[in-house]
Amino acid sequence: MARPHVSESIVQLRRWVTAAAALVVVCLGARLVTFGFVHYTGVRQTVLRSGEVDGTLRVVDGAGKAAPAAVAKRAGLRGGAVQGGAVNETGVEVNRVQSAGDLRLAWVTRMSGAAGIVGACGLALCTLLGAVVAGGASVQGVERATKSAVWAWLVMFLCLPWETWGSLFPVPGAFAPYEVMTGWDQNVEIGLAGSLGLHMRYVMLPLALLVGTLLVAWWFHTGVERGVILTTMSEMDEAIEREMANIRKRGVTGGAAGTGRAITALNRTIADGSPTVAPITLDVPASLMRGDGDGRRPI
């Protein structure tokens, strides 16, 4: 049976678990979105094109020898801008630089990474405390709370960027810095790394952790549900409806065990220290009793 102080503790921990899980889910979603922009779009870089150079382009070859572009083309001198085997006489310059979108993506990645690490650590601590409280109070369903705590610590371990903190744990965390993400993406573009590993780390791992976080929150809520005292009529009605649905599903062949389970929803609303109902006694007048005291009714 639920106890008031245990119920209040579980309610508080359940709220914190919900908030931490929501924070982790949002941050993982933000990490997926930023990776999509980094890998599948060119928003990180912009191309700067200069105008045509006025005057004749002079190509320098050797120690201080200078010649006009037309002369250099006939003489076959090296240097100058070559396009298709011909010297470019216009002198067009093309540069790729970081855009403002790259700065925004870096800011979103850093903020989501910091918030996600805090949320993952908070989720692991709150689920562990919830499992300890539920186990100490012998709450029915504590095995689910324990499962949620174990998986929450695994989620936290995979979220932390271990490889950026040292070479002791070469584990690619889901909230790795932005520079690591862009560096790996550039290695894939130039062929130094495979695309499969990139997608496993920045797509499959965040998706798996997102689903795992939702499961942790669900396991914790269902595991500590029996330790919460119902305080509103809507909660009581919902609990009674669930019990009645279970009774209709099982039938009425449960005997005393089925009867005891059917009234569980009502018993949860009563604390251990609540007063019990005194038995009703009936005083029989002495005039209705026979003198011999055998308790039989008079004729």
Buried (B, 14 or more C-beta within 10 A) or exposed (E): BBBEEBBEBBBBBBEBBBBBBBBBBBBBBBBBBBBEBBBEEEBBEBEEEEEEEEEEBEBBBEEEEEBBBEEBBEEEBEBBBEEEEEBBBEBEEEEEEEBEBBEBBBEBBEEBBEBBBBBBBBBBBBBBBBBBBBEEBEBBBBEBBBBBBBBBBBBBBBBBBBBEEEEEEEEBBBBBBBEBBBEBBEBBEEEEBEEEEBBEBBBEBBBBBBEBBBBBBEBBBEBBBBBBBBEEEEBBEEBBEEBEEBBEEEEEEBEEEBEEBBEBBEEBBBBEEEEEEEEEEEEEEEEEBEEEEEEEEEE
